[in-house]
Amino acid sequence: MAMDFAFTDGIYNGSCLSLLGKNSAVNPAREMPIVGGTGLFRLGRVNIAQAYWLDVTTGDALVGYNDTVVH
């Protein structure tokens, strides 16, 4: 999975995070590395994804992301 988060408001305006890694929704929690960041998120490190709800029939899921970022 590859994801980019771009922030457009507040103190994080113009900053972004890029994640890349396996995001298997059947695991309750998994780590994906933050492979890049700009602005206040330069030198980001680890993203923890936590599945709160999963429908295996449709593949729909509710997932929370907790990022640890050094800046």
PQR file of N, CA, C, O and H, with PARSE charges and radii, in Angstrom:
ATOM      1  N   MET A   1       0.839  -1.157   0.000 -0.4000 1.5000
ATOM      2  CA  MET A   1       0.000   0.000   0.000 -0.0000 2.0000
ATOM      3  C   MET A   1       0.891   1.229   0.000  0.5500 1.7000
ATOM      4  O   MET A   1       1.888   1.286   0.720 -0.5500 1.4000
ATOM      5  N   ALA A   2       0.533   2.189  -0.796 -0.4000 1.5000
ATOM      6  CA  ALA A   2       1.225   3.479  -0.810 -0.0000 2.0000
ATOM      7  C   ALA A   2       0.189   4.557  -0.528  0.5500 1.7000
ATOM      8  O   ALA A   2      -0.864   4.593  -1.165 -0.5500 1.4000
ATOM      9  H   ALA A   2      -0.276   2.142  -1.381  0.4000 1.0000
ATOM     10  N   MET A   3       0.485   5.435   0.426 -0.4000 1.5000
ATOM     11  CA  MET A   3      -0.432   6.517   0.790 -0.0000 2.0000
ATOM     12  C   MET A   3       0.351   7.792   0.993  0.5500 1.7000
ATOM     13  O   MET A   3       1.466   7.777   1.513 -0.5500 1.4000
ATOM     14  H   MET A   3       1.340   5.406   0.943  0.4000 1.0000
ATOM     15  N   ASP A   4      -0.238   8.885   0.582 -0.4000 1.5000
ATOM     16  CA  ASP A   4       0.309  10.212   0.839 -0.0000 2.0000
ATOM     17  C   ASP A   4      -0.737  11.018   1.583  0.5500 1.7000
ATOM     18  O   ASP A   4      -1.903  11.060   1.189 -0.5500 1.4000
ATOM     19  H   ASP A   4      -1.144   8.897   0.160  0.4000 1.0000
ATOM     20  N   PHE A   5      -0.311  11.661   2.667 -0.4000 1.5000
ATOM     21  CA  PHE A   5      -1.180  12.551   3.418 -0.0000 2.0000
ATOM     22  C   PHE A   5      -0.655  13.968   3.216  0.5500 1.7000
ATOM     23  O   PHE A   5       0.485  14.261   3.573 -0.5500 1.4000
ATOM     24  H   PHE A   5       0.635  11.627   2.988  0.4000 1.0000
ATOM     25  N   ALA A   6      -1.466  14.838   2.653 -0.4000 1.5000
ATOM     26  CA  ALA A   6      -1.087  16.231   2.441 -0.0000 2.0000
ATOM     27  C   ALA A   6      -1.955  17.109   3.335  0.5500 1.7000
ATOM     28  O   ALA A   6      -3.177  16.967   3.356 -0.5500 1.4000
ATOM     29  H   ALA A   6      -2.393  14.600   2.363  0.4000 1.0000
ATOM     30  N   PHE A   7      -1.330  18.003   4.062 -0.4000 1.5000
ATOM     31  CA  PHE A   7      -2.038  18.866   4.998 -0.0000 2.0000
ATOM     32  C   PHE A   7      -2.169  20.261   4.389  0.5500 1.7000
ATOM     33  O   PHE A   7      -1.212  20.799   3.830 -0.5500 1.4000
ATOM     34  H   PHE A   7      -0.337  18.118   4.045  0.4000 1.0000
ATOM     35  N   THR A   8      -3.360  20.835   4.504 -0.4000 1.5000
ATOM     36  CA  THR A   8      -3.644  22.092   3.808 -0.0000 2.0000
ATOM     37  C   THR A   8      -4.128  23.200   4.724  0.5500 1.7000
ATOM     38  O   THR A   8      -4.573  24.242   4.244 -0.5500 1.4000
ATOM     39  H   THR A   8      -4.136  20.398   4.957  0.4000 1.0000
ATOM     40  N   ASP A   9      -4.052  22.998   6.037 -0.4000 1.5000
ATOM     41  CA  ASP A   9      -4.565  24.014   6.947 -0.0000 2.0000
ATOM     42  C   ASP A   9      -3.780  23.995   8.253  0.5500 1.7000
ATOM     43  O   ASP A   9      -3.127  23.004   8.580 -0.5500 1.4000
ATOM     44  H   ASP A   9      -3.690  22.151   6.427  0.4000 1.0000
ATOM     45  N   GLY A  10      -3.846  25.068   8.978 -0.4000 1.5000
ATOM     46  CA  GLY A  10      -3.234  25.153  10.296 -0.0000 2.0000
ATOM     47  C   GLY A  10      -1.718  25.135  10.247  0.5500 1.7000
ATOM     48  O   GLY A  10      -1.112  25.485   9.235 -0.5500 1.4000
ATOM     49  H   GLY A  10      -4.376  25.873   8.713  0.4000 1.0000
ATOM     50  N   ILE A  11      -1.107  24.720  11.361 -0.4000 1.5000
ATOM     51  CA  ILE A  11       0.363  24.751  11.442 -0.0000 2.0000
ATOM     52  C   ILE A  11       1.029  23.728  10.531  0.5500 1.7000
ATOM     53  O   ILE A  11       2.215  23.857  10.228 -0.5500 1.4000
ATOM     54  H   ILE A  11      -1.600  24.435  12.184  0.4000 1.0000
ATOM     55  N   TYR A  12       0.284  22.707  10.085 -0.4000 1.5000
ATOM     56  CA  TYR A  12       0.845  21.677   9.213 -0.0000 2.0000
ATOM     57  C   TYR A  12       0.636  21.978   7.729  0.5500 1.7000
ATOM     58  O   TYR A  12       0.994  21.158   6.884 -0.5500 1.4000
ATOM     59  H   TYR A  12      -0.680  22.602  10.331  0.4000 1.0000
ATOM     60  N   ASN A  13       0.072  23.119   7.401 -0.4000 1.5000
ATOM     61  CA  ASN A  13      -0.185  23.495   6.012 -0.0000 2.0000
ATOM     62  C   ASN A  13       1.098  23.393   5.179  0.5500 1.7000
ATOM     63  O   ASN A  13       2.123  23.975   5.533 -0.5500 1.4000
ATOM     64  H   ASN A  13      -0.219  23.785   8.088  0.4000 1.0000
ATOM     65  N   GLY A  14       1.030  22.652   4.074 -0.4000 1.5000
ATOM     66  CA  GLY A  14       2.183  22.471   3.198 -0.0000 2.0000
ATOM     67  C   GLY A  14       3.052  21.282   3.544  0.5500 1.7000
ATOM     68  O   GLY A  14       3.979  20.968   2.798 -0.5500 1.4000
ATOM     69  H   GLY A  14       0.196  22.180   3.787  0.4000 1.0000
ATOM     70  N   SER A  15       2.784  20.609   4.656 -0.4000 1.5000
ATOM     71  CA  SER A  15       3.550  19.424   5.055 -0.0000 2.0000
ATOM     72  C   SER A  15       2.865  18.172   4.517  0.5500 1.7000
ATOM     73  O   SER A  15       1.658  18.176   4.277 -0.5500 1.4000
ATOM     74  H   SER A  15       2.031  20.864   5.262  0.4000 1.0000
ATOM     75  N   CYS A  16       3.642  17.094   4.327 -0.4000 1.5000
ATOM     76  CA  CYS A  16       3.040  15.837   3.883 -0.0000 2.0000
ATOM     77  C   CYS A  16       3.808  14.659   4.446  0.5500 1.7000
ATOM     78  O   CYS A  16       4.951  14.795   4.882 -0.5500 1.4000
ATOM     79  H   CYS A  16       4.623  17.091   4.523  0.4000 1.0000
ATOM     80  N   LEU A  17       3.160  13.490   4.430 -0.4000 1.5000
ATOM     81  CA  LEU A  17       3.753  12.211   4.837 -0.0000 2.0000
ATOM     82  C   LEU A  17       3.506  11.196   3.739  0.5500 1.7000
ATOM     83  O   LEU A  17       2.438  11.189   3.126 -0.5500 1.4000
ATOM     84  H   LEU A  17       2.231  13.379   4.076  0.4000 1.0000
ATOM     85  N   SER A  18       4.486  10.337   3.484 -0.4000 1.5000
ATOM     86  CA  SER A  18       4.334   9.249   2.515 -0.0000 2.0000
ATOM     87  C   SER A  18       4.585   7.920   3.216  0.5500 1.7000
ATOM     88  O   SER A  18       5.606   7.748   3.882 -0.5500 1.4000
ATOM     89  H   SER A  18       5.353  10.342   3.982  0.4000 1.0000
ATOM     90  N   LEU A  19       3.651   6.978   3.068 -0.4000 1.5000
ATOM     91  CA  LEU A  19       3.757   5.652   3.670 -0.0000 2.0000
ATOM     92  C   LEU A  19       3.824   4.607   2.577  0.5500 1.7000
ATOM     93  O   LEU A  19       3.256   4.779   1.499 -0.5500 1.4000
ATOM     94  H   LEU A  19       2.821   7.117   2.528  0.4000 1.0000
ATOM     95  N   LEU A  20       4.526   3.519   2.867 -0.4000 1.5000
ATOM     96  CA  LEU A  20       4.645   2.426   1.919 -0.0000 2.0000
ATOM     97  C   LEU A  20       4.833   1.141   2.697  0.5500 1.7000
ATOM     98  O   LEU A  20       5.706   1.067   3.562 -0.5500 1.4000
ATOM     99  H   LEU A  20       4.987   3.380   3.744  0.4000 1.0000
ATOM    100  N   GLY A  21       4.026   0.119   2.406 -0.4000 1.5000
ATOM    101  CA  GLY A  21       4.209  -1.149   3.092 -0.0000 2.0000
ATOM    102  C   GLY A  21       2.972  -2.020   2.967  0.5500 1.7000
ATOM    103  O   GLY A  21       1.965  -1.618   2.383 -0.5500 1.4000
ATOM    104  H   GLY A  21       3.317   0.179   1.704  0.4000 1.0000
ATOM    105  N   LYS A  22       3.064  -3.213   3.522 -0.4000 1.5000
ATOM    106  CA  LYS A  22       1.945  -4.155   3.499 -0.0000 2.0000
ATOM    107  C   LYS A  22       0.932  -3.747   4.556  0.5500 1.7000
ATOM    108  O   LYS A  22       1.277  -3.529   5.718 -0.5500 1.4000
ATOM    109  H   LYS A  22       3.882  -3.539   3.996  0.4000 1.0000
ATOM    110  N   ASN A  23      -0.324  -3.647   4.137 -0.4000 1.5000
ATOM    111  CA  ASN A  23      -1.395  -3.243   5.038 -0.0000 2.0000
ATOM    112  C   ASN A  23      -2.480  -4.315   5.002  0.5500 1.7000
ATOM    113  O   ASN A  23      -3.531  -4.124   4.390 -0.5500 1.4000
ATOM    114  H   ASN A  23      -0.605  -3.824   3.194  0.4000 1.0000
ATOM    115  N   SER A  24      -2.223  -5.418   5.647 -0.4000 1.5000
ATOM    116  CA  SER A  24      -3.153  -6.544   5.658 -0.0000 2.0000
ATOM    117  C   SER A  24      -4.249  -6.292   6.694  0.5500 1.7000
ATOM    118  O   SER A  24      -4.006  -6.377   7.898 -0.5500 1.4000
ATOM    119  H   SER A  24      -1.369  -5.572   6.144  0.4000 1.0000
ATOM    120  N   ALA A  25      -5.452  -5.983   6.219 -0.4000 1.5000
ATOM    121  CA  ALA A  25      -6.557  -5.621   7.110 -0.0000 2.0000
ATOM    122  C   ALA A  25      -6.984  -6.759   8.029  0.5500 1.7000
ATOM    123  O   ALA A  25      -7.665  -6.508   9.024 -0.5500 1.4000
ATOM    124  H   ALA A  25      -5.650  -5.914   5.241  0.4000 1.0000
ATOM    125  N   VAL A  26      -6.606  -8.000   7.731 -0.4000 1.5000
ATOM    126  CA  VAL A  26      -7.003  -9.110   8.601 -0.0000 2.0000
ATOM    127  C   VAL A  26      -6.190  -9.134   9.891  0.5500 1.7000
ATOM    128  O   VAL A  26      -6.591  -9.788  10.853 -0.5500 1.4000
ATOM    129  H   VAL A  26      -6.053  -8.203   6.924  0.4000 1.0000
ATOM    130  N   ASN A  27      -5.057  -8.434   9.930 -0.4000 1.5000
ATOM    131  CA  ASN A  27      -4.289  -8.312  11.172 -0.0000 2.0000
ATOM    132  C   ASN A  27      -4.848  -7.136  11.965  0.5500 1.7000
ATOM    133  O   ASN A  27      -5.070  -6.065  11.401 -0.5500 1.4000
ATOM    134  H   ASN A  27      -4.732  -7.903   9.148  0.4000 1.0000
ATOM    135  N   PRO A  28      -5.082  -7.319  13.271 -0.5600 1.5000
ATOM    136  CA  PRO A  28      -5.675  -6.239  14.056  0.2800 2.0000
ATOM    137  C   PRO A  28      -4.798  -4.974  14.093  0.5500 1.7000
ATOM    138  O   PRO A  28      -5.330  -3.864  14.101 -0.5500 1.4000
ATOM    139  N   ALA A  29      -3.487  -5.123  14.115 -0.4000 1.5000
ATOM    140  CA  ALA A  29      -2.578  -3.971  14.114 -0.0000 2.0000
ATOM    141  C   ALA A  29      -1.364  -4.318  13.276  0.5500 1.7000
ATOM    142  O   ALA A  29      -0.911  -5.463  13.276 -0.5500 1.4000
ATOM    143  H   ALA A  29      -3.055  -6.025  14.109  0.4000 1.0000
ATOM    144  N   ARG A  30      -0.836  -3.337  12.561 -0.4000 1.5000
ATOM    145  CA  ARG A  30       0.352  -3.576  11.736 -0.0000 2.0000
ATOM    146  C   ARG A  30       1.135  -2.277  11.590  0.5500 1.7000
ATOM    147  O   ARG A  30       0.593  -1.180  11.725 -0.5500 1.4000
ATOM    148  H   ARG A  30      -1.204  -2.407  12.561  0.4000 1.0000
ATOM    149  N   GLU A  31       2.424  -2.436  11.310 -0.4000 1.5000
ATOM    150  CA  GLU A  31       3.313  -1.296  11.117 -0.0000 2.0000
ATOM    151  C   GLU A  31       3.608  -1.105   9.640  0.5500 1.7000
ATOM    152  O   GLU A  31       3.795  -2.068   8.897 -0.5500 1.4000
ATOM    153  H   GLU A  31       2.864  -3.327  11.201  0.4000 1.0000
ATOM    154  N   MET A  32       3.647   0.145   9.233 -0.4000 1.5000
ATOM    155  CA  MET A  32       4.084   0.491   7.886 -0.0000 2.0000
ATOM    156  C   MET A  32       5.069   1.639   8.026  0.5500 1.7000
ATOM    157  O   MET A  32       4.824   2.564   8.801 -0.5500 1.4000
ATOM    158  H   MET A  32       3.495   0.928   9.837  0.4000 1.0000
ATOM    159  N   PRO A  33       6.168   1.604   7.302 -0.5600 1.5000
ATOM    160  CA  PRO A  33       7.139   2.680   7.440  0.2800 2.0000
ATOM    161  C   PRO A  33       6.685   3.959   6.757  0.5500 1.7000
ATOM    162  O   PRO A  33       6.062   3.929   5.696 -0.5500 1.4000
ATOM    163  N   ILE A  34       7.006   5.075   7.382 -0.4000 1.5000
ATOM    164  CA  ILE A  34       6.880   6.366   6.733 -0.0000 2.0000
ATOM    165  C   ILE A  34       8.159   6.533   5.930  0.5500 1.7000
ATOM    166  O   ILE A  34       9.246   6.601   6.503 -0.5500 1.4000
ATOM    167  H   ILE A  34       7.512   5.099   8.245  0.4000 1.0000
ATOM    168  N   VAL A  35       8.043   6.600   4.619 -0.4000 1.5000
ATOM    169  CA  VAL A  35       9.231   6.621   3.756 -0.0000 2.0000
ATOM    170  C   VAL A  35       9.625   8.030   3.337  0.5500 1.7000
ATOM    171  O   VAL A  35      10.650   8.224   2.685 -0.5500 1.4000
ATOM    172  H   VAL A  35       7.160   6.546   4.153  0.4000 1.0000
ATOM    173  N   GLY A  36       8.823   8.998   3.705 -0.4000 1.5000
ATOM    174  CA  GLY A  36       9.170  10.372   3.365 -0.0000 2.0000
ATOM    175  C   GLY A  36       8.226  11.343   4.022  0.5500 1.7000
ATOM    176  O   GLY A  36       7.117  10.990   4.424 -0.5500 1.4000
ATOM    177  H   GLY A  36       7.990   8.841   4.235  0.4000 1.0000
ATOM    178  N   GLY A  37       8.682  12.561   4.122 -0.4000 1.5000
ATOM    179  CA  GLY A  37       7.865  13.620   4.683 -0.0000 2.0000
ATOM    180  C   GLY A  37       8.478  14.960   4.336  0.5500 1.7000
ATOM    181  O   GLY A  37       9.678  15.066   4.085 -0.5500 1.4000
ATOM    182  H   GLY A  37       9.582  12.847   3.794  0.4000 1.0000
ATOM    183  N   THR A  38       7.640  15.979   4.325 -0.4000 1.5000
ATOM    184  CA  THR A  38       8.127  17.320   4.056 -0.0000 2.0000
ATOM    185  C   THR A  38       7.581  18.264   5.121  0.5500 1.7000
ATOM    186  O   THR A  38       6.681  17.914   5.885 -0.5500 1.4000
ATOM    187  H   THR A  38       6.665  15.893   4.529  0.4000 1.0000
ATOM    188  N   GLY A  39       8.137  19.449   5.153 -0.4000 1.5000
ATOM    189  CA  GLY A  39       7.682  20.445   6.110 -0.0000 2.0000
ATOM    190  C   GLY A  39       7.915  19.984   7.533  0.5500 1.7000
ATOM    191  O   GLY A  39       8.999  19.506   7.866 -0.5500 1.4000
ATOM    192  H   GLY A  39       8.868  19.733   4.533  0.4000 1.0000
ATOM    193  N   LEU A  40       6.904  20.125   8.373 -0.4000 1.5000
ATOM    194  CA  LEU A  40       7.037  19.742   9.775 -0.0000 2.0000
ATOM    195  C   LEU A  40       7.169  18.237   9.975  0.5500 1.7000
ATOM    196  O   LEU A  40       7.552  17.790  11.056 -0.5500 1.4000
ATOM    197  H   LEU A  40       6.023  20.514   8.102  0.4000 1.0000
ATOM    198  N   PHE A  41       6.856  17.449   8.946 -0.4000 1.5000
ATOM    199  CA  PHE A  41       6.931  15.997   9.065 -0.0000 2.0000
ATOM    200  C   PHE A  41       8.208  15.407   8.484  0.5500 1.7000
ATOM    201  O   PHE A  41       8.279  14.200   8.254 -0.5500 1.4000
ATOM    202  H   PHE A  41       6.545  17.812   8.067  0.4000 1.0000
ATOM    203  N   ARG A  42       9.204  16.227   8.246 -0.4000 1.5000
ATOM    204  CA  ARG A  42      10.497  15.720   7.778 -0.0000 2.0000
ATOM    205  C   ARG A  42      11.042  14.741   8.820  0.5500 1.7000
ATOM    206  O   ARG A  42      10.950  15.007  10.019 -0.5500 1.4000
ATOM    207  H   ARG A  42       9.146  17.207   8.433  0.4000 1.0000
ATOM    208  N   LEU A  43      11.595  13.640   8.390 -0.4000 1.5000
ATOM    209  CA  LEU A  43      12.179  12.592   9.249 -0.0000 2.0000
ATOM    210  C   LEU A  43      11.135  11.776  10.003  0.5500 1.7000
ATOM    211  O   LEU A  43      11.419  11.282  11.094 -0.5500 1.4000
ATOM    212  H   LEU A  43      11.670  13.424   7.417  0.4000 1.0000
ATOM    213  N   GLY A  44       9.938  11.623   9.449 -0.4000 1.5000
ATOM    214  CA  GLY A  44       8.944  10.750  10.063 -0.0000 2.0000
ATOM    215  C   GLY A  44       9.469   9.321  10.140  0.5500 1.7000
ATOM    216  O   GLY A  44      10.341   8.945   9.357 -0.5500 1.4000
ATOM    217  H   GLY A  44       9.707  12.024   8.563  0.4000 1.0000
ATOM    218  N   ARG A  45       8.959   8.529  11.058 -0.4000 1.5000
ATOM    219  CA  ARG A  45       9.515   7.196  11.273 -0.0000 2.0000
ATOM    220  C   ARG A  45       8.536   6.050  11.082  0.5500 1.7000
ATOM    221  O   ARG A  45       8.715   5.266  10.151 -0.5500 1.4000
ATOM    222  H   ARG A  45       8.250   8.834  11.694  0.4000 1.0000
ATOM    223  N   VAL A  46       7.519   5.913  11.908 -0.4000 1.5000
ATOM    224  CA  VAL A  46       6.692   4.700  11.924 -0.0000 2.0000
ATOM    225  C   VAL A  46       5.215   5.054  11.948  0.5500 1.7000
ATOM    226  O   VAL A  46       4.798   6.005  12.609 -0.5500 1.4000
ATOM    227  H   VAL A  46       7.373   6.550  12.664  0.4000 1.0000
ATOM    228  N   ASN A  47       4.437   4.281  11.222 -0.4000 1.5000
ATOM    229  CA  ASN A  47       2.989   4.405  11.217 -0.0000 2.0000
ATOM    230  C   ASN A  47       2.412   3.115  11.771  0.5500 1.7000
ATOM    231  O   ASN A  47       2.803   2.029  11.343 -0.5500 1.4000
ATOM    232  H   ASN A  47       4.775   3.508  10.685  0.4000 1.0000
ATOM    233  N   ILE A  48       1.494   3.216  12.712 -0.4000 1.5000
ATOM    234  CA  ILE A  48       0.794   2.048  13.237 -0.0000 2.0000
ATOM    235  C   ILE A  48      -0.650   2.125  12.758  0.5500 1.7000
ATOM    236  O   ILE A  48      -1.338   3.110  13.024 -0.5500 1.4000
ATOM    237  H   ILE A  48       1.176   4.098  13.059  0.4000 1.0000
ATOM    238  N   ALA A  49      -1.116   1.097  12.055 -0.4000 1.5000
ATOM    239  CA  ALA A  49      -2.502   1.040  11.593 -0.0000 2.0000
ATOM    240  C   ALA A  49      -3.262   0.062  12.471  0.5500 1.7000
ATOM    241  O   ALA A  49      -2.772  -1.031  12.756 -0.5500 1.4000
ATOM    242  H   ALA A  49      -0.558   0.296  11.839  0.4000 1.0000
ATOM    243  N   GLN A  50      -4.447   0.444  12.897 -0.4000 1.5000
ATOM    244  CA  GLN A  50      -5.285  -0.383  13.759 -0.0000 2.0000
ATOM    245  C   GLN A  50      -6.648  -0.524  13.098  0.5500 1.7000
ATOM    246  O   GLN A  50      -7.327   0.471  12.843 -0.5500 1.4000
ATOM    247  H   GLN A  50      -4.846   1.332  12.666  0.4000 1.0000
ATOM    248  N   ALA A  51      -7.048  -1.763  12.819 -0.4000 1.5000
ATOM    249  CA  ALA A  51      -8.369  -2.010  12.233 -0.0000 2.0000
ATOM    250  C   ALA A  51      -9.410  -2.026  13.345  0.5500 1.7000
ATOM    251  O   ALA A  51      -9.261  -2.744  14.334 -0.5500 1.4000
ATOM    252  H   ALA A  51      -6.497  -2.571  13.025  0.4000 1.0000
ATOM    253  N   TYR A  52     -10.464  -1.231  13.179 -0.4000 1.5000
ATOM    254  CA  TYR A  52     -11.547  -1.183  14.154 -0.0000 2.0000
ATOM    255  C   TYR A  52     -12.763  -1.968  13.694  0.5500 1.7000
ATOM    256  O   TYR A  52     -13.550  -2.441  14.515 -0.5500 1.4000
ATOM    257  H   TYR A  52     -10.585  -0.648  12.375  0.4000 1.0000
ATOM    258  N   TRP A  53     -12.917  -2.107  12.396 -0.4000 1.5000
ATOM    259  CA  TRP A  53     -14.047  -2.848  11.841 -0.0000 2.0000
ATOM    260  C   TRP A  53     -13.652  -3.346  10.458  0.5500 1.7000
ATOM    261  O   TRP A  53     -13.010  -2.621   9.697 -0.5500 1.4000
ATOM    262  H   TRP A  53     -12.279  -1.723  11.730  0.4000 1.0000
ATOM    263  N   LEU A  54     -14.033  -4.590  10.123 -0.4000 1.5000
ATOM    264  CA  LEU A  54     -13.704  -5.172   8.826 -0.0000 2.0000
ATOM    265  C   LEU A  54     -14.845  -6.062   8.368  0.5500 1.7000
ATOM    266  O   LEU A  54     -15.312  -6.919   9.119 -0.5500 1.4000
ATOM    267  H   LEU A  54     -14.554  -5.178  10.741  0.4000 1.0000
ATOM    268  N   ASP A  55     -15.294  -5.861   7.133 -0.4000 1.5000
ATOM    269  CA  ASP A  55     -16.264  -6.739   6.494 -0.0000 2.0000
ATOM    270  C   ASP A  55     -15.493  -7.536   5.445  0.5500 1.7000
ATOM    271  O   ASP A  55     -15.177  -7.009   4.378 -0.5500 1.4000
ATOM    272  H   ASP A  55     -14.914  -5.166   6.523  0.4000 1.0000
ATOM    273  N   VAL A  56     -15.190  -8.794   5.737 -0.4000 1.5000
ATOM    274  CA  VAL A  56     -14.352  -9.594   4.838 -0.0000 2.0000
ATOM    275  C   VAL A  56     -15.054  -9.900   3.515  0.5500 1.7000
ATOM    276  O   VAL A  56     -14.392 -10.199   2.521 -0.5500 1.4000
ATOM    277  H   VAL A  56     -15.447  -9.221   6.604  0.4000 1.0000
ATOM    278  N   THR A  57     -16.375  -9.828   3.492 -0.4000 1.5000
ATOM    279  CA  THR A  57     -17.115 -10.080   2.263 -0.0000 2.0000
ATOM    280  C   THR A  57     -16.914  -8.952   1.247  0.5500 1.7000
ATOM    281  O   THR A  57     -16.653  -9.203   0.071 -0.5500 1.4000
ATOM    282  H   THR A  57     -16.913  -9.585   4.299  0.4000 1.0000
ATOM    283  N   THR A  58     -17.036  -7.718   1.712 -0.4000 1.5000
ATOM    284  CA  THR A  58     -16.919  -6.564   0.802 -0.0000 2.0000
ATOM    285  C   THR A  58     -15.523  -5.957   0.777  0.5500 1.7000
ATOM    286  O   THR A  58     -15.170  -5.244  -0.163 -0.5500 1.4000
ATOM    287  H   THR A  58     -17.248  -7.514   2.668  0.4000 1.0000
ATOM    288  N   GLY A  59     -14.726  -6.239   1.813 -0.4000 1.5000
ATOM    289  CA  GLY A  59     -13.399  -5.623   1.916 -0.0000 2.0000
ATOM    290  C   GLY A  59     -13.433  -4.243   2.541  0.5500 1.7000
ATOM    291  O   GLY A  59     -12.398  -3.585   2.642 -0.5500 1.4000
ATOM    292  H   GLY A  59     -15.013  -6.818   2.576  0.4000 1.0000
ATOM    293  N   ASP A  60     -14.616  -3.792   2.964 -0.4000 1.5000
ATOM    294  CA  ASP A  60     -14.733  -2.498   3.634 -0.0000 2.0000
ATOM    295  C   ASP A  60     -14.119  -2.578   5.028  0.5500 1.7000
ATOM    296  O   ASP A  60     -14.228  -3.597   5.709 -0.5500 1.4000
ATOM    297  H   ASP A  60     -15.457  -4.327   2.881  0.4000 1.0000
ATOM    298  N   ALA A  61     -13.470  -1.487   5.444 -0.4000 1.5000
ATOM    299  CA  ALA A  61     -12.845  -1.476   6.756 -0.0000 2.0000
ATOM    300  C   ALA A  61     -12.814  -0.063   7.307  0.5500 1.7000
ATOM    301  O   ALA A  61     -12.792   0.915   6.560 -0.5500 1.4000
ATOM    302  H   ALA A  61     -13.380  -0.659   4.890  0.4000 1.0000
ATOM    303  N   LEU A  62     -12.812   0.025   8.623 -0.4000 1.5000
ATOM    304  CA  LEU A  62     -12.595   1.278   9.331 -0.0000 2.0000
ATOM    305  C   LEU A  62     -11.244   1.145  10.020  0.5500 1.7000
ATOM    306  O   LEU A  62     -11.077   0.311  10.910 -0.5500 1.4000
ATOM    307  H   LEU A  62     -12.830  -0.770   9.230  0.4000 1.0000
ATOM    308  N   VAL A  63     -10.275   1.968   9.611 -0.4000 1.5000
ATOM    309  CA  VAL A  63      -8.895   1.836  10.079 -0.0000 2.0000
ATOM    310  C   VAL A  63      -8.433   3.167  10.644  0.5500 1.7000
ATOM    311  O   VAL A  63      -8.675   4.214  10.044 -0.5500 1.4000
ATOM    312  H   VAL A  63     -10.410   2.646   8.888  0.4000 1.0000
ATOM    313  N   GLY A  64      -7.772   3.138  11.787 -0.4000 1.5000
ATOM    314  CA  GLY A  64      -7.159   4.330  12.372 -0.0000 2.0000
ATOM    315  C   GLY A  64      -5.661   4.279  12.164  0.5500 1.7000
ATOM    316  O   GLY A  64      -5.062   3.205  12.217 -0.5500 1.4000
ATOM    317  H   GLY A  64      -7.575   2.288  12.275  0.4000 1.0000
ATOM    318  N   TYR A  65      -5.047   5.428  11.929 -0.4000 1.5000
ATOM    319  CA  TYR A  65      -3.598   5.517  11.716 -0.0000 2.0000
ATOM    320  C   TYR A  65      -2.986   6.390  12.793  0.5500 1.7000
ATOM    321  O   TYR A  65      -3.455   7.501  13.041 -0.5500 1.4000
ATOM    322  H   TYR A  65      -5.534   6.300  11.886  0.4000 1.0000
ATOM    323  N   ASN A  66      -1.934   5.887  13.436 -0.4000 1.5000
ATOM    324  CA  ASN A  66      -1.221   6.624  14.467 -0.0000 2.0000
ATOM    325  C   ASN A  66       0.217   6.779  13.994  0.5500 1.7000
ATOM    326  O   ASN A  66       0.962   5.801  13.935 -0.5500 1.4000
ATOM    327  H   ASN A  66      -1.554   4.984  13.235  0.4000 1.0000
ATOM    328  N   ASP A  67       0.610   8.002  13.657 -0.4000 1.5000
ATOM    329  CA  ASP A  67       1.953   8.262  13.120 -0.0000 2.0000
ATOM    330  C   ASP A  67       2.852   8.855  14.195  0.5500 1.7000
ATOM    331  O   ASP A  67       2.448   9.749  14.938 -0.5500 1.4000
ATOM    332  H   ASP A  67       0.005   8.797  13.705  0.4000 1.0000
ATOM    333  N   THR A  68       4.080   8.344  14.267 -0.4000 1.5000
ATOM    334  CA  THR A  68       5.095   8.928  15.131 -0.0000 2.0000
ATOM    335  C   THR A  68       6.044   9.688  14.235  0.5500 1.7000
ATOM    336  O   THR A  68       6.682   9.104  13.359 -0.5500 1.4000
ATOM    337  H   THR A  68       4.409   7.618  13.663  0.4000 1.0000
ATOM    338  N   VAL A  69       6.141  10.980  14.449 -0.4000 1.5000
ATOM    339  CA  VAL A  69       6.943  11.829  13.567 -0.0000 2.0000
ATOM    340  C   VAL A  69       7.899  12.659  14.404  0.5500 1.7000
ATOM    341  O   VAL A  69       7.484  13.324  15.353 -0.5500 1.4000
ATOM    342  H   VAL A  69       5.623  11.454  15.161  0.4000 1.0000
ATOM    343  N   VAL A  70       9.174  12.624  14.058 -0.4000 1.5000
ATOM    344  CA  VAL A  70      10.184  13.447  14.710 -0.0000 2.0000
ATOM    345  C   VAL A  70      10.333  14.704  13.879  0.5500 1.7000
ATOM    346  O   VAL A  70      10.552  14.621  12.670 -0.5500 1.4000
ATOM    347  H   VAL A  70       9.511  12.084  13.287  0.4000 1.0000
ATOM    348  N   HIS A  71      10.218  15.861  14.497 -0.4000 1.5000
ATOM    349  CA  HIS A  71      10.429  17.107  13.743 -0.0000 2.0000
ATOM    350  C   HIS A  71      11.080  18.142  14.618  0.5500 1.7000
ATOM    351  O   HIS A  71      11.340  19.257  14.166 -0.5500 1.4000
ATOM    352  H   HIS A  71      10.040  15.929  15.479  0.4000 1.0000
TER
END
